[in-house]
């Protein structure tokens, strides 16, 4: 929480004849805005029309991070637009972009405490890519036709280099999916 400063390094592939604006935002996994800053890129100090292809131009953004964000992962996204109108297309090395918003990183709000595994949880020993392990599951009915499945994981390495989606599928006798939940662990 509080103010966080980020620097984006810009460059051009060729001389440009437009001035540009940009934004840096923090979004939920579902692309809902938490906070952000939209501004012209160094418009009065060193406008984009004066840049040369061999230059790297740093530009600073300050985001006001709200107090009490829930545990989970939040997208750090960027985008740009022409000052005279129109958004620019965006691409992301993370493979996640909309037409004009690119995910450039993730901000994570960790758990305050390691959860205690209930004594009636089912022990499981499943290792994934030698990076993390599913150690148990707890299943609790929540209504006549629903149940909550809580999975307990253990990291085997510091900061696993895998952006995983966890799925729990309920199959019938013919191995047809009857119900499912596909989510990122701990909201990302």
C-alpha positions in Angstrom: 0.0 0.0 0.0 1.0 3.6 -0.4 2.8 5.3 -3.3 5.0 3.1 -5.6 7.2 4.5 -8.3 7.8 2.6 -11.6 10.0 3.5 -14.5 9.1 2.4 -18.0 12.0 2.5 -20.6 10.7 3.6 -24.0 12.4 3.5 -27.4 11.3 3.9 -31.0 12.2 1.7 -34.0 12.2 4.7 -36.3 11.7 8.5 -36.0 8.1 9.2 -35.2 5.8 12.1 -36.2 3.3 11.7 -33.3 3.3 12.5 -29.7 2.2 9.7 -27.4 0.5 9.2 -24.1 0.8 6.1 -22.0 -0.6 4.5 -18.9 0.6 2.1 -16.2 -2.1 0.4 -14.2 -2.7 -2.4 -11.7 -5.6 -4.6 -12.6 -7.2 -7.7 -11.1 -6.8 -11.0 -12.9 -10.1 -10.2 -14.6 -8.8 -6.9 -16.0 -10.6 -4.7 -13.5 -8.7 -1.5 -12.6 -7.4 -1.1 -9.1 -5.2 2.0 -9.7 -3.2 3.7 -12.4 -1.7 6.7 -14.0 -2.4 8.0 -17.5 -0.2 10.8 -18.9 1.5 12.2 -21.9 5.0 10.7 -22.4 7.5 13.5 -21.5 5.4 15.8 -23.7 6.9 19.1 -22.6 10.3 17.8 -21.4 11.4 15.6 -24.3 8.5 14.7 -26.7 8.4 11.5 -28.6 8.8 13.3 -32.0 12.3 14.3 -30.9 13.5 10.7 -30.0 16.1 8.8 -32.1 16.0 5.0 -32.6 19.2 4.3 -30.6 17.9 6.0 -27.5 16.3 4.5 -24.4 14.0 7.0 -22.7 13.0 6.4 -19.1 9.6 7.7 -17.9 8.4 7.5 -14.3 4.9 6.7 -13.1 3.7 6.9 -9.5 0.8 4.7 -8.5 -1.2 5.0 -5.3 -1.7 1.4 -4.1 -4.8 1.1 -1.9 -4.7 -0.3 1.6 -6.0 -3.8 2.3 -5.8 -5.5 -1.1 -6.9 -9.1 -0.8 -4.4 -11.9 -1.0 -3.7 -12.7 -4.7 -1.9 -11.6 -7.8 -2.6 -8.4 -9.7 -1.6 -7.5 -13.3 0.8 -4.7 -13.9 -0.2 -3.4 -17.3 0.9 -0.7 -19.7 -0.4 0.8 -22.9 0.0 3.8 -25.2 -2.1 6.0 -27.3 -1.6 8.8 -30.0 -2.1 12.2 -28.4 -4.3 13.2 -31.4 -6.5 10.2 -30.8 -6.5 6.4 -30.9 -5.1 3.6 -28.9 -2.0 1.7 -30.0 -2.1 -2.1 -30.3 -0.3 -3.9 -27.4 1.6 -7.2 -27.1 2.9 -8.9 -24.0 5.8 -11.3 -23.4 3.5 -12.9 -20.8 1.1 -13.7 -23.7 -1.7 -11.8 -22.1 -2.9 -8.7 -23.7 -6.2 -7.1 -24.8 -6.2 -5.0 -28.0 -4.4 -2.1 -26.2 -3.3 -3.3 -22.8 -0.3 -5.5 -22.2 0.5 -7.4 -19.0 4.1 -6.5 -18.2 4.4 -8.1 -14.8 2.5 -9.3 -11.7 2.3 -7.8 -8.2 1.5 -10.3 -5.5 -0.1 -9.8 -2.1 1.1 -12.8 0.0 -0.8 -14.7 2.7 -0.2 -13.2 6.2 0.1 -16.6 7.7 0.7 -20.2 6.5 -2.7 -21.9 6.7 -3.2 -24.9 9.0 -4.2 -28.1 7.3 -7.3 -29.6 8.9 -6.9 -32.9 10.5 -9.6 -34.5 8.3 -7.8 -33.4 5.1 -7.0 -36.1 2.6 -3.2 -36.5 2.2 -1.9 -36.3 -1.4 1.6 -36.6 -2.8 1.6 -35.1 -6.3 4.6 -33.1 -7.6 4.4 -30.8 -10.6 7.5 -30.0 -12.7 9.7 -30.4 -9.6 8.5 -26.9 -8.6 5.6 -27.4 -6.3 3.7 -30.2 -4.6 0.0 -30.8 -3.8 0.1 -32.2 -0.2 -3.5 -32.5 0.8 -7.2 -31.6 0.0 -10.1 -30.8 2.2 -13.6 -31.4 0.9 -16.6 -29.8 2.7 -20.2 -29.8 1.6 -21.6 -26.3 1.3 -25.2 -27.2 0.2 -27.2 -30.2 -1.1 -25.6 -30.0 -4.5 -22.3 -28.2 -3.9 -19.0 -28.7 -2.1 -15.9 -26.7 -1.5 -12.5 -28.3 -2.2 -9.5 -26.6 -0.6 -6.1 -27.7 -1.9 -2.9 -27.3 0.1 0.3 -26.7 -1.9 3.9 -26.6 -1.0 6.6 -24.9 -3.1 9.7 -27.0 -3.7 11.7 -24.0 -5.1 11.9 -20.3 -4.4 9.5 -18.5 -6.7 8.4 -21.3 -9.1 8.8 -20.1 -12.7 5.4 -21.3 -13.7 2.1 -19.4 -14.1 -0.2 -22.3 -13.4 -4.0 -22.8 -13.5 -5.3 -25.4 -11.1 -8.3 -27.5 -12.1 -10.5 -29.7 -10.1 -12.8 -31.9 -12.2 -15.6 -34.1 -11.0 -16.0 -37.1 -13.4 -18.8 -39.6 -13.7 -18.3 -43.3 -14.3 -17.6 -42.7 -18.0 -15.0 -40.0 -17.2 -17.2 -37.2 -18.4 -16.8 -33.9 -16.6 -19.8 -33.3 -14.4 -18.5 -30.2 -12.7 -15.2 -28.3 -12.7 -13.3 -25.3 -11.3 -10.3 -23.9 -13.2 -8.5 -21.1 -11.3 -5.1 -19.7 -10.5 -4.1 -20.7 -7.0 -4.8 -18.1 -4.3 -6.3 -15.7 -6.9 -3.0 -15.8 -8.8 
